[in-house]
Amino acid sequence: MLSRRFSVWLLRAACTVTLTSLSAAIALAQATTATGSVQGTITDPSGAVVSGAAIVIRSAMTGQELHIASSTAGTYNSGALLPGTYTLAIDAKGFRPVSLPITVQVGVISSGNIKLQIGTERLALTVESTAVTVNADQPTVQGVVTPEQIQELPTNGRNFLDLAQLEPGIQIQDGGDFHPTKTGFVGVSVGGRFGRTTRIELDGIDISD
């Protein structure tokens, strides 16, 4: 009797541990999916890398700060960050400090390449807006539609996937072209590829058909 009770207790304990591990894994996967990051290279006016630059990434929403430094190759990586607006501040000896806003988006590596200017004055150079740059870190077609665009632009039939056409190389395909049972559905074609193979995520959750 004692042996049977002990076996049942062990089985319950094993199930509890398994469920706890599974919950932790799901939570970790969700947390990983719902983050972005910032990475870049710090250079001087000649294009030479600047190592040891002090970098502060400050969240506009929470005020929390991340302090890191550029490597010997002049590069840095913020690691996982929650989506939102941040202030990127760079300070290096012999250069003018730089401060600029940067937006972190879900699943996107935001480019934070900075060219410092020679100077010893403690004058912070604030960049109010940044030009559109090519992100060489991710060889993918990607983009983020802002809430303002969603609110202001009309959508035919109120299908939010139509907004994907705001990005270059995106086309919406009728699901009926895939199969008669898909009439009324739509597919998103990226770069001329078959729309049925595109994976669609909403807030980090796969909602592909």
C-alpha positions in Angstrom: 0.0 0.0 0.0 2.8 2.4 0.9 4.6 1.6 -2.3 1.5 2.3 -4.4 0.9 5.6 -2.7 4.5 6.6 -3.2 4.2 5.8 -6.9 1.1 7.9 -7.3 2.8 10.8 -5.5 5.8 10.6 -7.8 3.5 10.5 -10.9 1.7 13.7 -9.6 5.0 15.4 -8.9 6.2 14.6 -12.4 3.1 15.9 -14.0 3.3 19.1 -12.0 7.0 19.6 -13.0 6.1 18.9 -16.7 3.2 21.4 -16.7 5.3 24.1 -15.0 8.1 23.6 -17.5 5.6 23.8 -20.4 4.0 27.0 -19.0 7.5 28.5 -18.6 8.4 27.6 -22.2 5.2 29.1 -23.6 5.7 32.3 -21.6 9.3 32.5 -22.8 8.3 32.0 -26.4 5.6 34.7 -26.2 8.1 37.1 -24.5 10.7 36.4 -27.2 8.2 36.9 -30.0 6.9 40.2 -28.7 10.2 42.0 -28.6 12.6 43.8 -31.0 16.1 45.1 -30.7 18.5 47.9 -31.7 22.0 47.3 -33.1 24.5 49.3 -35.1 28.0 50.6 -35.5 29.6 53.7 -34.1 32.0 55.5 -36.4 33.9 58.8 -36.7 33.7 61.2 -39.6 36.3 59.2 -41.6 34.3 56.0 -41.2 36.7 54.4 -38.7 35.0 52.5 -35.9 34.8 54.0 -32.4 35.2 51.5 -29.6 34.3 52.0 -25.9 31.6 54.6 -26.7 29.0 54.8 -23.9 25.5 54.0 -25.1 22.3 54.7 -23.2 19.0 53.4 -24.5 16.1 55.0 -22.5 12.5 54.0 -22.8 10.1 56.9 -23.4 7.3 54.9 -21.8 8.9 53.6 -18.6 12.0 55.7 -18.3 14.2 52.6 -17.8 17.7 52.8 -19.1 20.0 50.3 -20.7 23.7 51.1 -20.4 26.1 49.3 -22.9 29.3 50.1 -24.7 30.5 49.7 -28.3 32.9 46.8 -28.9 36.4 46.9 -30.3 34.8 46.7 -33.7 32.5 49.7 -32.9 29.4 47.6 -32.8 26.7 47.2 -30.2 23.5 45.2 -29.6 20.7 46.1 -27.2 19.3 42.6 -26.8 15.5 42.1 -26.5 13.5 45.3 -26.0 9.8 45.8 -25.6 8.2 47.6 -28.6 8.0 51.4 -28.2 9.9 54.7 -28.6 13.4 55.0 -27.1 16.1 57.6 -26.9 19.5 56.5 -28.1 22.3 58.5 -26.5 26.0 58.0 -27.5 29.0 59.6 -25.7 32.6 59.1 -26.6 35.8 60.9 -25.6 36.9 63.4 -28.2 33.4 63.4 -29.9 30.3 65.4 -29.5 27.5 63.6 -27.7 24.5 62.5 -29.9 20.9 61.8 -28.9 18.2 60.6 -31.2 14.8 58.9 -31.0 14.5 55.4 -32.3 11.5 53.1 -32.6 11.6 49.4 -31.6 9.2 47.2 -33.5 8.1 43.5 -32.9 10.5 41.1 -34.6 12.5 43.9 -36.2 16.2 44.7 -35.7 16.2 48.5 -35.8 19.4 50.0 -37.3 21.2 52.4 -35.0 24.3 53.2 -37.0 25.8 56.5 -35.7 28.6 58.7 -37.1 30.1 60.9 -34.4 31.5 64.4 -35.0 34.9 65.5 -33.6 34.6 67.9 -30.7 35.2 68.4 -27.0 32.3 70.7 -26.2 29.6 69.2 -24.0 26.9 70.0 -26.5 24.4 67.3 -27.2 23.4 67.0 -30.8 19.8 65.9 -30.9 18.4 64.4 -34.1 14.7 65.1 -34.4 14.1 62.8 -37.4 16.1 60.3 -39.3 16.3 59.6 -43.0 15.1 56.2 -44.3 18.0 53.8 -44.4 18.5 50.4 -45.8 18.6 47.7 -43.1 21.4 45.4 -44.1 21.0 43.3 -40.9 17.8 41.5 -42.1 17.6 40.2 -45.7 13.8 40.2 -45.6 10.9 42.4 -46.9 9.3 43.9 -43.8 7.5 47.0 -42.6 5.2 48.3 -39.9 1.9 50.0 -40.5 1.3 52.7 -37.9 -1.9 53.2 -35.9 -2.4 56.6 -37.7 -2.4 54.9 -41.1 -4.9 52.3 -39.9 -7.2 55.0 -38.6 -6.9 57.5 -41.5 -6.7 55.2 -44.6 -9.9 53.7 -46.0 -10.0 49.9 -46.4 -12.3 48.2 -48.8 -14.4 45.7 -46.8 -12.6 46.6 -43.6 -10.0 43.8 -44.2 -6.9 44.9 -42.3 -4.7 42.7 -44.6 -5.4 45.3 -47.4 -3.1 47.6 -45.4 -0.2 45.3 -46.2 -0.2 46.8 -49.7 1.3 50.0 -48.2 4.6 48.2 -48.3 6.5 47.8 -51.6 6.4 44.4 -53.3 3.1 43.4 -51.5 0.0 42.2 -53.3 -3.3 40.8 -52.1 -4.5 37.6 -53.8 -8.1 36.3 -53.8 -8.3 33.0 -51.9 -10.6 31.6 -54.6 -7.6 31.4 -56.8 -6.0 28.9 -54.4 -9.1 26.6 -53.9 -12.9 27.0 -54.3 -13.3 26.6 -50.6 -11.2 29.7 -50.0 -13.6 32.1 -51.7 -13.9 35.2 -49.5 -10.4 34.7 -48.0 -7.3 36.6 -49.1 -3.6 35.8 -49.4 -0.6 38.1 -49.1 1.9 37.8 -51.9 5.4 39.1 -51.1 7.8 39.8 -54.0 5.7 37.9 -56.5 5.6 34.6 -54.4 2.5 32.5 -54.1 0.3 34.2 -51.5 -0.8 31.0 -49.8 2.7 30.3 -48.5 2.9 33.6 -46.5 2.8 33.3 -42.7 0.7 36.1 -41.1 1.2 37.1 -37.5 -0.9 39.5 -35.4 0.6 40.8 -32.1 3.1 37.9 -32.3 0.4 35.2 -32.8 0.3 33.2 -36.0 -3.1 33.7 -37.6 -2.4 32.1 -41.0 -5.3 30.1 -42.5 
